[in-house]
């Protein structure tokens, strides 16, 4: 399991995903999040974050709120995982909330956007990879549709203005749209 987690973290860096790690005690990563009370203090600590591990639900909520309100990098999409009832506020506040399907409570599952059925971080990375692929395909499809439709409209309008009749009949335009879909 540890090896697959390490591979998933490597994939996160390849996909330009930032995995945030935070130690709940004062240590090499800084003070607990509850001690960082102002947004300016949070903005000083935030760039050094790598993982939020073994944290309290309030720490998760403070982290999500702080990242969303941060001005240093611009608006970031924040995802958070949780499995308990007390994680529900952070799951709701985050842009994407991931609840654990096996260990998670019903409250956490209802507050989240996505339920991870196997409670595995690798599943989140795979979902991001598939989601980006679907997004890219939608963009390509829309580009294709707009190109063909605009070309057909321009051809019909210019042809009607120059030739006094459209070079494409209504049946031909419908056929082009049917083939495109």
Protein Blocks (a to p, Z undefined) as FASTA:
>chain_A
ZZmmmmmmmmmmmnopacddddfbdcfkopcfklmmbfklmmmmmmmpmbdghiafklmm
mmmmmmmmpcklopcddddddfbfklmmmmmmpmbdcddfklpcfklmmmpmbdcfkopa
klmmmmmmmmmmmmmmmmmmmmmmmmmmmmmmmmmmmmmmmnopafbdfklmmmmmmmmZ
Z
